[in-house]
Amino acid sequence: MINGTLNRLTRDEQALLLEVLFSQRYALDLVSVEIADIENGSKPTDELVYKRLIALYDKLIDEI
Amino acid sequence: MINGTLNRLTRDEQALLLEVLFSQRYALDLVSVEIADIENGSKPTDELVYKRLIALYDKLIDEI
């Protein structure tokens, strides 16, 4: 699932993206959409990534 | 601009969020919205963060 563009970003740029993601309060929505895409079959993934996404969703929702 | 929730995520969870951000092709939109919020005055920031966002936007747009 690793994306080429993501790999070409510096660690500082990756950190800035994460800060903006939370500044825009979009992290939970983003993970929800990805899980929905997997569950409706429009996005292939493996069991491990799916479980990691569910765990991340649960962690983010606890933070609200 | 650092967010409490972000700090409570593990590095693996942060990496997963970034992967999903690119998987959903939403990175450029996310940075654009943040820049627009700053430019229209609805979000305060300092000059350095604004310059980093512009540089990140330029890097992301070059990747398309």
Backbone of each chain as nested JSON, in Angstrom:
{
  "chains": [
    {"id": "A", "residues": [
      {"number": 1, "name": "MET", "atoms": {"N": [0.829, -1.182, 0.0], "CA": [0.0, 0.0, 0.0], "C": [0.893, 1.272, 0.0]}},
      {"number": 2, "name": "ILE", "atoms": {"N": [2.217, 1.127, 0.125], "CA": [3.079, 2.304, 0.184], "C": [3.009, 3.053, -1.14]}},
      {"number": 3, "name": "ASN", "atoms": {"N": [2.871, 4.376, -1.082], "CA": [2.69, 5.214, -2.274], "C": [4.013, 5.875, -2.622]}},
      {"number": 4, "name": "GLY", "atoms": {"N": [4.344, 5.949, -3.92], "CA": [5.613, 6.523, -4.352], "C": [5.802, 7.946, -3.866]}},
      {"number": 5, "name": "THR", "atoms": {"N": [4.754, 8.768, -4.0], "CA": [4.879, 10.171, -3.593], "C": [5.213, 10.261, -2.12]}},
      {"number": 6, "name": "LEU", "atoms": {"N": [4.545, 9.448, -1.315], "CA": [4.79, 9.488, 0.137], "C": [6.261, 9.244, 0.43]}},
      {"number": 7, "name": "ASN", "atoms": {"N": [6.864, 8.319, -0.307], "CA": [8.279, 7.984, -0.079], "C": [9.207, 9.123, -0.461]}},
      {"number": 8, "name": "ARG", "atoms": {"N": [8.746, 9.991, -1.36], "CA": [9.601, 11.11, -1.806], "C": [9.456, 12.332, -0.906]}},
      {"number": 9, "name": "LEU", "atoms": {"N": [8.621, 12.245, 0.106], "CA": [8.501, 13.361, 1.056], "C": [9.519, 13.183, 2.181]}},
      {"number": 10, "name": "THR", "atoms": {"N": [10.051, 14.3, 2.669], "CA": [10.962, 14.223, 3.812], "C": [10.14, 13.914, 5.065]}},
      {"number": 11, "name": "ARG", "atoms": {"N": [10.818, 13.54, 6.123], "CA": [10.12, 13.235, 7.388], "C": [9.406, 14.501, 7.892]}},
      {"number": 12, "name": "ASP", "atoms": {"N": [10.04, 15.666, 7.657], "CA": [9.433, 16.941, 8.079], "C": [8.154, 17.203, 7.29]}},
      {"number": 13, "name": "GLU", "atoms": {"N": [8.172, 16.912, 5.99], "CA": [6.979, 17.097, 5.16], "C": [5.878, 16.118, 5.572]}},
      {"number": 14, "name": "GLN", "atoms": {"N": [6.258, 14.891, 5.902], "CA": [5.278, 13.896, 6.36], "C": [4.656, 14.354, 7.684]}},
      {"number": 15, "name": "ALA", "atoms": {"N": [5.484, 14.898, 8.565], "CA": [4.988, 15.383, 9.871], "C": [4.032, 16.553, 9.662]}},
      {"number": 16, "name": "LEU", "atoms": {"N": [4.366, 17.436, 8.718], "CA": [3.501, 18.59, 8.439], "C": [2.153, 18.114, 7.913]}},
      {"number": 17, "name": "LEU", "atoms": {"N": [2.159, 17.119, 7.031], "CA": [0.901, 16.567, 6.5], "C": [0.028, 16.019, 7.628]}},
      {"number": 18, "name": "LEU", "atoms": {"N": [0.643, 15.298, 8.559], "CA": [-0.115, 14.741, 9.689], "C": [-0.692, 15.868, 10.546]}},
      {"number": 19, "name": "GLU", "atoms": {"N": [0.107, 16.92, 10.775], "CA": [-0.388, 18.059, 11.574], "C": [-1.602, 18.694, 10.896]}},
      {"number": 20, "name": "VAL", "atoms": {"N": [-1.519, 18.846, 9.571], "CA": [-2.639, 19.462, 8.838], "C": [-3.859, 18.548, 8.891]}},
      {"number": 21, "name": "LEU", "atoms": {"N": [-3.642, 17.248, 8.799], "CA": [-4.741, 16.273, 8.852], "C": [-5.54, 16.424, 10.149]}},
      {"number": 22, "name": "PHE", "atoms": {"N": [-4.817, 16.643, 11.25], "CA": [-5.51, 16.818, 12.537], "C": [-6.019, 18.239, 12.686]}},
      {"number": 23, "name": "SER", "atoms": {"N": [-5.284, 19.206, 12.126], "CA": [-5.731, 20.609, 12.174], "C": [-7.06, 20.739, 11.44]}},
      {"number": 24, "name": "GLN", "atoms": {"N": [-7.229, 19.993, 10.387], "CA": [-8.466, 20.024, 9.585], "C": [-9.502, 19.035, 10.138]}},
      {"number": 25, "name": "ARG", "atoms": {"N": [-9.167, 18.363, 11.246], "CA": [-10.072, 17.396, 11.881], "C": [-10.579, 16.365, 10.857]}},
      {"number": 26, "name": "TYR", "atoms": {"N": [-9.682, 15.836, 10.015], "CA": [-10.147, 14.94, 8.946], "C": [-9.627, 13.513, 9.122]}},
      {"number": 27, "name": "ALA", "atoms": {"N": [-8.842, 13.245, 10.141], "CA": [-8.218, 11.926, 10.296], "C": [-9.279, 10.818, 10.399]}},
      {"number": 28, "name": "LEU", "atoms": {"N": [-10.281, 11.013, 11.255], "CA": [-11.288, 9.962, 11.458], "C": [-12.081, 9.72, 10.174]}},
      {"number": 29, "name": "ASP", "atoms": {"N": [-12.475, 10.8, 9.507], "CA": [-13.215, 10.65, 8.242], "C": [-12.377, 9.886, 7.22]}},
      {"number": 30, "name": "LEU", "atoms": {"N": [-11.103, 10.225, 7.153], "CA": [-10.207, 9.595, 6.173], "C": [-10.148, 8.08, 6.392]}},
      {"number": 31, "name": "VAL", "atoms": {"N": [-9.962, 7.684, 7.644], "CA": [-9.867, 6.246, 7.954], "C": [-11.218, 5.571, 7.699]}},
      {"number": 32, "name": "SER", "atoms": {"N": [-12.311, 6.268, 8.015], "CA": [-13.653, 5.718, 7.798], "C": [-13.888, 5.427, 6.313]}},
      {"number": 33, "name": "VAL", "atoms": {"N": [-13.484, 6.366, 5.456], "CA": [-13.681, 6.191, 4.008], "C": [-12.869, 4.991, 3.502]}},
      {"number": 34, "name": "GLU", "atoms": {"N": [-11.638, 4.88, 4.004], "CA": [-10.777, 3.762, 3.57], "C": [-11.391, 2.424, 3.999]}},
      {"number": 35, "name": "ILE", "atoms": {"N": [-11.89, 2.354, 5.216], "CA": [-12.516, 1.118, 5.72], "C": [-13.759, 0.809, 4.89]}},
      {"number": 36, "name": "ALA", "atoms": {"N": [-14.553, 1.837, 4.587], "CA": [-15.774, 1.637, 3.789], "C": [-15.407, 1.105, 2.39]}},
      {"number": 37, "name": "ASP", "atoms": {"N": [-14.367, 1.693, 1.783], "CA": [-13.93, 1.231, 0.448], "C": [-13.54, -0.246, 0.492]}},
      {"number": 38, "name": "ILE", "atoms": {"N": [-12.866, -0.652, 1.547], "CA": [-12.438, -2.052, 1.684], "C": [-13.668, -2.941, 1.892]}},
      {"number": 39, "name": "GLU", "atoms": {"N": [-14.571, -2.499, 2.783], "CA": [-15.732, -3.329, 3.134], "C": [-16.707, -3.456, 1.956]}},
      {"number": 40, "name": "ASN", "atoms": {"N": [-16.772, -2.403, 1.095], "CA": [-17.706, -2.529, -0.043], "C": [-17.015, -3.139, -1.268]}},
      {"number": 41, "name": "GLY", "atoms": {"N": [-15.772, -3.556, -1.068], "CA": [-15.083, -4.289, -2.121], "C": [-14.429, -3.426, -3.184]}},
      {"number": 42, "name": "SER", "atoms": {"N": [-14.525, -2.094, -3.036], "CA": [-13.954, -1.247, -4.103], "C": [-12.453, -1.048, -3.924]}},
      {"number": 43, "name": "LYS", "atoms": {"N": [-11.919, -1.532, -2.802], "CA": [-10.467, -1.42, -2.588], "C": [-9.934, -2.714, -1.997]}},
      {"number": 44, "name": "PRO", "atoms": {"N": [-9.022, -3.389, -2.73], "CA": [-8.465, -4.633, -2.202], "C": [-7.494, -4.341, -1.059]}},
      {"number": 45, "name": "THR", "atoms": {"N": [-7.405, -5.215, -0.088], "CA": [-6.386, -5.086, 0.946], "C": [-6.174, -6.445, 1.595]}},
      {"number": 46, "name": "ASP", "atoms": {"N": [-5.178, -6.531, 2.477], "CA": [-5.011, -7.806, 3.183], "C": [-5.56, -7.649, 4.606]}},
      {"number": 47, "name": "GLU", "atoms": {"N": [-5.785, -8.793, 5.225], "CA": [-6.433, -8.854, 6.537], "C": [-5.693, -7.998, 7.575]}},
      {"number": 48, "name": "LEU", "atoms": {"N": [-4.365, -8.015, 7.501], "CA": [-3.564, -7.291, 8.509], "C": [-3.789, -5.777, 8.408]}},
      {"number": 49, "name": "VAL", "atoms": {"N": [-3.761, -5.244, 7.167], "CA": [-3.968, -3.8, 6.987], "C": [-5.387, -3.447, 7.464]}},
      {"number": 50, "name": "TYR", "atoms": {"N": [-6.352, -4.283, 7.136], "CA": [-7.741, -4.022, 7.552], "C": [-7.838, -3.975, 9.079]}},
      {"number": 51, "name": "LYS", "atoms": {"N": [-7.191, -4.916, 9.747], "CA": [-7.232, -4.936, 11.222], "C": [-6.534, -3.702, 11.801]}},
      {"number": 52, "name": "ARG", "atoms": {"N": [-5.423, -3.272, 11.168], "CA": [-4.711, -2.078, 11.639], "C": [-5.602, -0.84, 11.499]}},
      {"number": 53, "name": "LEU", "atoms": {"N": [-6.364, -0.801, 10.373], "CA": [-7.258, 0.338, 10.143], "C": [-8.378, 0.373, 11.18]}},
      {"number": 54, "name": "ILE", "atoms": {"N": [-8.943, -0.797, 11.494], "CA": [-10.029, -0.861, 12.495], "C": [-9.491, -0.408, 13.866]}},
      {"number": 55, "name": "ALA", "atoms": {"N": [-8.281, -0.862, 14.194], "CA": [-7.693, -0.484, 15.499], "C": [-7.427, 1.027, 15.528]}},
      {"number": 56, "name": "LEU", "atoms": {"N": [-6.962, 1.566, 14.404], "CA": [-6.691, 3.014, 14.34], "C": [-7.994, 3.794, 14.435]}},
      {"number": 57, "name": "TYR", "atoms": {"N": [-9.034, 3.295, 13.758], "CA": [-10.355, 3.955, 13.827], "C": [-10.83, 4.002, 15.277]}},
      {"number": 58, "name": "ASP", "atoms": {"N": [-10.726, 2.856, 15.973], "CA": [-11.178, 2.791, 17.382], "C": [-10.383, 3.77, 18.25]}},
      {"number": 59, "name": "LYS", "atoms": {"N": [-9.083, 3.891, 17.974], "CA": [-8.245, 4.798, 18.777], "C": [-8.642, 6.252, 18.516]}},
      {"number": 60, "name": "LEU", "atoms": {"N": [-8.893, 6.569, 17.243], "CA": [-9.25, 7.947, 16.895], "C": [-10.623, 8.315, 17.468]}},
      {"number": 61, "name": "ILE", "atoms": {"N": [-11.549, 7.366, 17.427], "CA": [-12.908, 7.685, 17.906], "C": [-12.92, 7.862, 19.417]}},
      {"number": 62, "name": "ASP", "atoms": {"N": [-12.022, 7.161, 20.09], "CA": [-11.902, 7.339, 21.561], "C": [-11.393, 8.74, 21.896]}},
      {"number": 63, "name": "GLU", "atoms": {"N": [-10.686, 9.354, 20.951], "CA": [-10.064, 10.667, 21.215], "C": [-11.07, 11.805, 21.076]}},
      {"number": 64, "name": "ILE", "atoms": {"N": [-12.245, 11.507, 20.507], "CA": [-13.21, 12.598, 20.27], "C": [-13.928, 12.945, 21.582]}}
    ]},
    {"id": "B", "residues": [
      {"number": 1, "name": "MET", "atoms": {"N": [1.207, 24.088, 16.411], "CA": [0.182, 23.452, 15.6], "C": [0.102, 21.948, 15.936]}},
      {"number": 2, "name": "ILE", "atoms": {"N": [1.044, 21.462, 16.806], "CA": [1.03, 20.024, 17.097], "C": [-0.264, 19.677, 17.84]}},
      {"number": 3, "name": "ASN", "atoms": {"N": [-0.905, 18.573, 17.457], "CA": [-2.201, 18.167, 18.002], "C": [-1.978, 17.045, 19.009]}},
      {"number": 4, "name": "GLY", "atoms": {"N": [-2.729, 17.091, 20.162], "CA": [-2.562, 16.078, 21.198], "C": [-2.774, 14.677, 20.676]}},
      {"number": 5, "name": "THR", "atoms": {"N": [-3.852, 14.482, 19.899], "CA": [-4.16, 13.135, 19.403], "C": [-3.004, 12.606, 18.571]}},
      {"number": 6, "name": "LEU", "atoms": {"N": [-2.469, 13.456, 17.72], "CA": [-1.357, 13.019, 16.86], "C": [-0.212, 12.477, 17.702]}},
      {"number": 7, "name": "ASN", "atoms": {"N": [0.07, 13.169, 18.798], "CA": [1.183, 12.74, 19.652], "C": [0.909, 11.4, 20.334]}},
      {"number": 8, "name": "ARG", "atoms": {"N": [-0.36, 11.05, 20.473], "CA": [-0.697, 9.778, 21.145], "C": [-0.751, 8.61, 20.156]}},
      {"number": 9, "name": "LEU", "atoms": {"N": [-0.498, 8.871, 18.893], "CA": [-0.447, 7.77, 17.927], "C": [0.973, 7.22, 17.856]}},
      {"number": 10, "name": "THR", "atoms": {"N": [1.077, 5.914, 17.658], "CA": [2.411, 5.328, 17.477], "C": [2.943, 5.727, 16.102]}},
      {"number": 11, "name": "ARG", "atoms": {"N": [4.221, 5.526, 15.889], "CA": [4.816, 5.855, 14.591], "C": [4.161, 4.997, 13.487]}},
      {"number": 12, "name": "ASP", "atoms": {"N": [3.834, 3.749, 13.839], "CA": [3.175, 2.846, 12.873], "C": [1.788, 3.371, 12.511]}},
      {"number": 13, "name": "GLU", "atoms": {"N": [1.062, 3.886, 13.499], "CA": [-0.276, 4.44, 13.239], "C": [-0.169, 5.706, 12.396]}},
      {"number": 14, "name": "GLN", "atoms": {"N": [0.844, 6.522, 12.675], "CA": [1.054, 7.735, 11.88], "C": [1.382, 7.372, 10.429]}},
      {"number": 15, "name": "ALA", "atoms": {"N": [2.208, 6.34, 10.26], "CA": [2.579, 5.888, 8.905], "C": [1.342, 5.368, 8.168]}},
      {"number": 16, "name": "LEU", "atoms": {"N": [0.485, 4.649, 8.886], "CA": [-0.739, 4.119, 8.271], "C": [-1.642, 5.261, 7.825]}},
      {"number": 17, "name": "LEU", "atoms": {"N": [-1.771, 6.302, 8.65], "CA": [-2.587, 7.474, 8.287], "C": [-2.058, 8.119, 7.006]}},
      {"number": 18, "name": "LEU", "atoms": {"N": [-0.747, 8.257, 6.902], "CA": [-0.16, 8.859, 5.707], "C": [-0.423, 7.987, 4.48]}},
      {"number": 19, "name": "GLU", "atoms": {"N": [-0.3, 6.67, 4.647], "CA": [-0.577, 5.752, 3.523], "C": [-2.015, 5.916, 3.048]}},
      {"number": 20, "name": "VAL", "atoms": {"N": [-2.95, 6.02, 4.011], "CA": [-4.368, 6.16, 3.646], "C": [-4.599, 7.501, 2.969]}},
      {"number": 21, "name": "LEU", "atoms": {"N": [-3.931, 8.548, 3.446], "CA": [-4.061, 9.886, 2.86], "C": [-3.709, 9.852, 1.378]}},
      {"number": 22, "name": "PHE", "atoms": {"N": [-2.654, 9.121, 1.037], "CA": [-2.26, 9.024, -0.379], "C": [-3.119, 8.002, -1.114]}},
      {"number": 23, "name": "SER", "atoms": {"N": [-3.525, 6.946, -0.42], "CA": [-4.394, 5.944, -1.023], "C": [-5.72, 6.595, -1.439]}},
      {"number": 24, "name": "GLN", "atoms": {"N": [-6.19, 7.534, -0.65], "CA": [-7.448, 8.243, -0.931], "C": [-7.207, 9.461, -1.827]}},
      {"number": 25, "name": "ARG", "atoms": {"N": [-5.939, 9.658, -2.22], "CA": [-5.572, 10.793, -3.104], "C": [-6.08, 12.116, -2.528]}},
      {"number": 26, "name": "TYR", "atoms": {"N": [-5.891, 12.325, -1.221], "CA": [-6.465, 13.526, -0.608], "C": [-5.377, 14.472, -0.078]}},
      {"number": 27, "name": "ALA", "atoms": {"N": [-4.114, 14.133, -0.231], "CA": [-3.04, 14.943, 0.354], "C": [-3.051, 16.376, -0.205]}},
      {"number": 28, "name": "LEU", "atoms": {"N": [-3.122, 16.491, -1.537], "CA": [-3.068, 17.823, -2.153], "C": [-4.285, 18.661, -1.731]}},
      {"number": 29, "name": "ASP", "atoms": {"N": [-5.465, 18.056, -1.738], "CA": [-6.661, 18.797, -1.313], "C": [-6.53, 19.271, 0.142]}},
      {"number": 30, "name": "LEU", "atoms": {"N": [-6.006, 18.399, 0.964], "CA": [-5.869, 18.711, 2.388], "C": [-4.977, 19.94, 2.596]}},
      {"number": 31, "name": "VAL", "atoms": {"N": [-3.832, 19.945, 1.906], "CA": [-2.896, 21.076, 2.046], "C": [-3.519, 22.341, 1.449]}},
      {"number": 32, "name": "SER", "atoms": {"N": [-4.253, 22.176, 0.34], "CA": [-4.899, 23.339, -0.296], "C": [-5.916, 23.99, 0.648]}},
      {"number": 33, "name": "VAL", "atoms": {"N": [-6.695, 23.174, 1.331], "CA": [-7.713, 23.703, 2.26], "C": [-7.045, 24.453, 3.404]}},
      {"number": 34, "name": "GLU", "atoms": {"N": [-5.944, 23.87, 3.909], "CA": [-5.237, 24.518, 5.031], "C": [-4.672, 25.871, 4.598]}},
      {"number": 35, "name": "ILE", "atoms": {"N": [-4.094, 25.911, 3.392], "CA": [-3.536, 27.173, 2.871], "C": [-4.66, 28.188, 2.676]}},
      {"number": 36, "name": "ALA", "atoms": {"N": [-5.786, 27.742, 2.135], "CA": [-6.925, 28.65, 1.918], "C": [-7.428, 29.209, 3.251]}},
      {"number": 37, "name": "ASP", "atoms": {"N": [-7.502, 28.358, 4.273], "CA": [-7.954, 28.818, 5.6], "C": [-7.011, 29.896, 6.147]}},
      {"number": 38, "name": "ILE", "atoms": {"N": [-5.717, 29.71, 5.924], "CA": [-4.732, 30.683, 6.412], "C": [-4.865, 31.983, 5.616]}},
      {"number": 39, "name": "GLU", "atoms": {"N": [-4.992, 31.842, 4.287], "CA": [-5.029, 33.04, 3.43], "C": [-6.321, 33.84, 3.626]}},
      {"number": 40, "name": "ASN", "atoms": {"N": [-7.425, 33.154, 3.982], "CA": [-8.674, 33.921, 4.174], "C": [-8.836, 34.372, 5.631]}},
      {"number": 41, "name": "GLY", "atoms": {"N": [-7.788, 34.105, 6.415], "CA": [-7.772, 34.627, 7.778], "C": [-8.534, 33.798, 8.791]}},
      {"number": 42, "name": "SER", "atoms": {"N": [-9.1, 32.664, 8.362], "CA": [-9.898, 31.894, 9.327], "C": [-9.021, 30.972, 10.175]}},
      {"number": 43, "name": "LYS", "atoms": {"N": [-7.731, 30.918, 9.852], "CA": [-6.822, 30.092, 10.661], "C": [-5.518, 30.846, 10.864]}},
      {"number": 44, "name": "PRO", "atoms": {"N": [-5.169, 31.125, 12.145], "CA": [-3.907, 31.839, 12.394], "C": [-2.721, 30.895, 12.177]}},
      {"number": 45, "name": "THR", "atoms": {"N": [-1.605, 31.406, 11.721], "CA": [-0.384, 30.601, 11.658], "C": [0.797, 31.546, 11.618]}},
      {"number": 46, "name": "ASP", "atoms": {"N": [1.997, 30.984, 11.694], "CA": [3.158, 31.862, 11.566], "C": [3.738, 31.715, 10.163]}},
      {"number": 47, "name": "GLU", "atoms": {"N": [4.573, 32.661, 9.802], "CA": [5.131, 32.757, 8.442], "C": [5.849, 31.465, 8.045]}},
      {"number": 48, "name": "LEU", "atoms": {"N": [6.571, 30.882, 8.969], "CA": [7.372, 29.678, 8.666], "C": [6.465, 28.505, 8.291]}},
      {"number": 49, "name": "VAL", "atoms": {"N": [5.404, 28.286, 9.055], "CA": [4.481, 27.175, 8.75], "C": [3.836, 27.426, 7.389]}},
      {"number": 50, "name": "TYR", "atoms": {"N": [3.453, 28.669, 7.137], "CA": [2.821, 29.004, 5.846], "C": [3.781, 28.697, 4.689]}},
      {"number": 51, "name": "LYS", "atoms": {"N": [5.046, 29.08, 4.847], "CA": [6.036, 28.813, 3.787], "C": [6.241, 27.31, 3.595]}},
      {"number": 52, "name": "ARG", "atoms": {"N": [6.239, 26.549, 4.703], "CA": [6.404, 25.088, 4.603], "C": [5.22, 24.473, 3.853]}},
      {"number": 53, "name": "LEU", "atoms": {"N": [4.021, 25.01, 4.125], "CA": [2.817, 24.493, 3.457], "C": [2.868, 24.778, 1.959]}},
      {"number": 54, "name": "ILE", "atoms": {"N": [3.299, 25.975, 1.589], "CA": [3.398, 26.345, 0.167], "C": [4.423, 25.438, -0.534]}},
      {"number": 55, "name": "ALA", "atoms": {"N": [5.542, 25.204, 0.129], "CA": [6.581, 24.338, -0.455], "C": [6.05, 22.907, -0.607]}},
      {"number": 56, "name": "LEU", "atoms": {"N": [5.3, 22.444, 0.397], "CA": [4.731, 21.09, 0.33], "C": [3.696, 21.001, -0.782]}},
      {"number": 57, "name": "TYR", "atoms": {"N": [2.873, 22.054, -0.903], "CA": [1.865, 22.095, -1.982], "C": [2.558, 21.982, -3.343]}},
      {"number": 58, "name": "ASP", "atoms": {"N": [3.625, 22.776, -3.536], "CA": [4.356, 22.765, -4.82], "C": [4.939, 21.375, -5.095]}},
      {"number": 59, "name": "LYS", "atoms": {"N": [5.432, 20.718, -4.049], "CA": [6.033, 19.385, -4.231], "C": [4.95, 18.369, -4.611]}},
      {"number": 60, "name": "LEU", "atoms": {"N": [3.791, 18.475, -3.94], "CA": [2.708, 17.525, -4.211], "C": [2.148, 17.719, -5.615]}},
      {"number": 61, "name": "ILE", "atoms": {"N": [2.03, 18.997, -6.027], "CA": [1.443, 19.26, -7.354], "C": [2.383, 18.797, -8.459]}},
      {"number": 62, "name": "ASP", "atoms": {"N": [3.664, 18.844, -8.199], "CA": [4.643, 18.348, -9.182], "C": [4.521, 16.834, -9.357]}},
      {"number": 63, "name": "GLU", "atoms": {"N": [3.981, 16.158, -8.337], "CA": [3.906, 14.69, -8.357], "C": [2.72, 14.199, -9.175]}},
      {"number": 64, "name": "ILE", "atoms": {"N": [1.801, 15.125, -9.484], "CA": [0.576, 14.667, -10.197], "C": [0.905, 14.439, -11.664]}}
    ]}
  ]
}
